[in-house]
């Protein structure tokens, strides 16, 4: 099978990369807050909430892909597409219970699972090849941000 080198559309790339800014901004603000002796609680909450929103957005992509494909819509496909929203809600409750690193780990795993799901959809040609490449770049940035804020919290904020 020939490789598809269709470029990632500029708008998708720019908006996707811009979507990384709140993740890394929260990490930076955690470092700044702790270096100034302030609590980074707000930055940590914003990170969790934004991460959950993005996971929910990606679940919406899955919902849309399920609807747009010619596959029979079933409870499994549509039910799984709402799972990221439920994971996000669970992560908020876990963070609220005082365990933000567990919440961020759960969200990072969710993003990893969504990447695998999206890459399989690309292989089936249910999603464009460029989307798989974009998701790989963005998921790498997102998961690394989750690792960075977790380490920042454990090292600086405790």
N, C-alpha and C positions, 0 to 999 in steps of 0.2 A: 504494500500500500504506500503510495506517495505521501510525503510529509506535506502538510498544509501550513504554509508560512504567511497566511493572511495576517496583516498587522492588526494589532489591537487598535480599535478606533480611538482617535485622540480624545474625544469627549469622555469616553469610558475610562481611559487611562488617567486623565487629569482629575476627574471626579473621584475615581478610586483612590488615587494617591492622596488627594485632599482629605479623603475619609480617614487616612492614617493620622492626620494632624491631631485630632482630639485624643487619640490613644497616647501618642508620644508627648503631647502637651501635658497630659495628666502625669506622666512619668517625670517629666522635667519639673513640673510644679511640685511634685512630691519631694524631689531633691531640694528645690529652693525652699520650700516650707520648712523642712527639717533642718536645713542649714541655718535658717533664721530662728530656730527654736519654736516654730509654730506647729500646730497639729495639722497633718495632711488629710484629715478626715474628709473634708469637702472634695479634695482632688480624688481621693480613693472612691468615694461614692459616685462622682461623675464618671470615673473610669468604668465602674461596674454598670452603671445605668447606660452609658453610651455603648459599651460592649454588648449588653443585652439588646439594645435597639438594633444594632447592626446584625446580630444573630437572628433577630426577628425579621429584619429586612431580607436576609438571605433565605430564611424559611419561606418568605413570600415569593422569592425567585423560584424556589422548588415548587410551590403551589402553582405558580404561573406556568412553569415548564410542564407540570403534570396535566394542566388544563389544555395547554397548546399542543401537546403530543397527541398522536392518534390512539394512544393506549386507552384502554377502558379505565375510566375513573373509578377507583375503588377506595374503600375506607383506609386501606393500608397506605396507598400513595399520598392521599390527602392528609391522613392522620399523621404520617411521618413529617409532612411539610410544616405542620404546626408544632412539632417537637422542639425546634429551636426557641420558640416563644415560651414554651413551658420550662425549658432549661434556663432561659433568661430569668424567668420569674423565680425559679428555685434558687438561682445564684443570688438574686436580690435578698431573698429570705436568709440564705446562708451568710451573706455579708452582714445583714442586720443582726444575726445571732452572734456576731463577733469573730467570724472566720473569713475575712476577705480573701486570704490566699487560697482557701478551698474554693471559694466562689470563682476566683479568677482561673484556677486550674480547671474547674468544670467548664467554664466558658471557652478556654483554650482547647479543650477536648472537643467541644461542640464545633468550633471552627475547623478543627482537623477532620472531624467526621463529615462536615459539609463540603470540605475540599475533596475528600474521597468521592462523595456522592456526585459532586459536580464533574469531576474528572471522568467518572464512569459515564455520565450523561454525554460528555464530549466524545468519548470513545464510541458511543452508540449513535453519535451525530444528532442527538436531541438538542444539544446546545452547540454553538459555534466553537471551533477550535481556539480562536483567540480568547474566548471567555475562560477556557481552562488555563491558559497561560496567565491571564490577568488574575484569576483567583489564586494561582500559585504564588505570584508576587505579593498580592495583598494579604493572603493568609500567613505567609512567612512574616510580613511586617506586623501583623496583628498578634500572632503567637509570640513573637519576640518581645512585643510590648507587654504582653501578659507576664512573661518571664521577668522582664525588667522591673515592672511595678511590684511583682512578688518579692524579688530580691531587694528592691529598694525599701519595701515595707519591713522585711525581716531584718535588714541590716541597719537601716536608718531610723525607722519610725517606731521601733519597739522600745 
